[in-house]
Amino acid sequence: MELTLVIWYGATSFILGVVLFFPMRKIILAMSVNRLARKEKRDVTAEEMARIKKRVTVIAGLIAVTFAFLYNRFVMFKYFSDLQG
C-alpha cells in the first residue's frame, strides 16, 4: 500500500505540474513582454522574444513543479494521514 501511494504521489504531482506549466508560461510571458515593451516604449524584437521565452520557460517550470509537489503533499497528508502509520 505504501509503494502505491508513493507512485501515486509522484505521478499525480508530475501530471499537475505539466497541466499548470502551459498556462503559467503564457501568463508570465505576456507580463514579461508587456513590461519590456512599456519600459522600452517600442515593440519587442524576435531576438528579445526568443530570449524572454527561454527564461520564462525555466521560471514557469520551476514554479509549476514546486507548486504541484507541495500542493499534492498537502492533499496526501490531509486525506491519507491514517495510512502513514
N, C-alpha and C positions, 0 to 999 in steps of 0.2 A: 504493500500500500504506500509505503514511504517513497519508493522509487517512482511510482506512478505520479505522485504529487510533484516530485522534482521535475520529471519530464513535462508534466502539465504546466508547471510554473514557467519553465524555460520556453516552451512552445508558445504559450499564450502571451508571454511578455514580448517575444520576438514579433509575433503577429501584430500585437497592439503597437509596437514601435514602428513597424512598416506602415501600418494604416495611418498613424499620426505624422509620419515623416513628410508625405507629399503635400498635404495642406499647409503644414508648418513651413515647409520650404517656400511655398508660394507666398505666404504672408510675409515672411522675413525678407524675401527677395523684393517684393513690392515696396516694403518700407525702406529698404536699403537704396533701391533705385530712386525712389522719390526724394529721399534725404539728399542723395548726391546731386540730383538734378536741381533741387531747390538751392543747395549750397553753391553750386557752380553757375546757376542761372542759365543752363543750357541743357540740351538733350544728352543722354548718356550714349557714348560710342559703343560699338560692338566689342572692342577690346576691353573697355571698362566693364561691360555687361558680363563678359566671359570671366573676368577676374572676380567680380562680385558673386556670380553664380557658383564658382568653385568654393569660395569662402562660405557662402550661405549653405551649401550642401553639407559641409562639415559641421557647421553650427547646428543646423536643423537635425542632423543625425545624432549628434551628442545629446541634444535636448530631448528628442523623441525617445531614444533608447533609455535614457536615465529616468524620464517620467514614467515610461511603460513598466520598467522593472520596479520602481518604488511604488507605483500605484498597485501593481499586481501583488507585491509583497504585502501591502496593507490589506488588500481584499482577501488574500490567502490566510493571513493571520486572523482576520475577523470571522471568516466563515469556516475555517478548518482548524481552529485552535485546539479543539478537543482531540484531534489526531496527533498533536505534537508531543504527547507523552508526558 
